Amino acid sequence: QVQLVESGGGLVPPGGFLKISCAASGSIFGINVMGWYRQSPGKQREMVATITPTESRSFADSVRGRFTTFIDDRKKTVYMEMDHLKPEDTAIYYCYAEVDTGWGTSTFWGQGTQVTVSS
């Protein structure tokens, strides 16, 4: 099994900065991609950002230019820096990882970390 543990969520004022991280552990032969989705009340979960071990990144239009991601393949950890935060960024942020377990490729999810943007 693979476990994903997020950290770093919290309350930040509009225009502020926050960094969240996600560490993967368990039966990991290799990581194909890691990233973040988010879900706010009454809305569907949406992709926020992804990154591969070769640092190929993708971002949702709503966060491009404000968010960025980093990956430490050795530590199996992904980080997301969120700048110029807006109230509409308020959501639970879920880490995910597409992992080669040695038995095949599977996708795993973290429990989520709350990010609240409010004055």
N, C-alpha and C positions, 0 to 999 in steps of 0.2 A: 504493500500500500504506500501511497504518497500523501504527505500532509503539507498543507500550506498554512503558514501563520502570518497574519498581517499585523502591522503595528504602525503607530504614528498618527492615527486619526485624532480629531478634536474640533474645538471651536476656534474660528479665526474670523476677524472682521473683514468686510468687503475690501478688496484690494490687497489683502494679505497673502502670505506665503505659508505653505505647508508641505511637508515631505512625508510620504508614507512608504512603507517597505513590506516586502513579502518574502519569506524564506521557505524554501521547499526542502523537504527531507523524506527519507524512506527509500523505496526501491526505484532508484533513478539511474538508468543506464545513460540517458542523455536527454537534454531539453531541446525541444524543437522551437517553442515559442512560449513566452510568458507575457502577461499583460493584466489589464484592469478593465472591468466593467463596473457600471454603477446603476443604482436603482433608487429612485425617489418615490415617495408615496403617490400611488395612483398612476404611475408610469411604468412602462416596460423597461426591463434591464437593457442597457445600451453599452456598446463597446466604447471605451474611452481611449485606450492606447495599448499597443502591443510592441514587443521587441524580441528579436531573435538573438542567439548567442553571437551572431556576426554583426549585431547592432543595426539590423534593418528595422526601422521603426514605422509605425503607422499611428495616426491620430484621428479622432473624430473632429469634424470641422469646428465644432463648438469649443474645442480646447486647443486647437492647433495654434502655436505661437505663445501659449500661456503655460502649457504643461510639457514636460519632457520626461523621458525614462532612461534608466541606466540598468545594466545587468552585470552582475558578477557571476559568471558561469561557474567559477571554482566554488564560490559559496552558495551557488544555486539561489541567489537572491536578486529580486528585481526592486528597483526604487522608482518612485514617481515624484517629481518635484512639480508642485502646482503653484503658480504665481498669478498675481492679478485676479485673485479668486472673486467670484461673483455669487450672490445669493442662489442663483440657479444651479450652482455647482453642488449645493447641498444634496447629499445622498449617502447611501451606504455603498462603499467601494469594495468590490470583490476582486480578489486576485485569482487568476487562473493560470494553469500551466498545462501545455500539451507535452507529454513526457513519453519517452521510450523507456518502458519498464524492463526491457529485455525479453518480454513476452508479447510485446506489441505496443501500439501507441494508444494512450488514454488521456483524457482531459480531467483535471482535478480542479476543485474550487476551494477557496478559503471561506472562513466564516463571515468575513466582511468586517469593515471598520467604518465607523460613522464619521463623516466630514460635515460640519455645519458651518456655513458662512453667514454670519449675522453680526450686527452691531449691538 
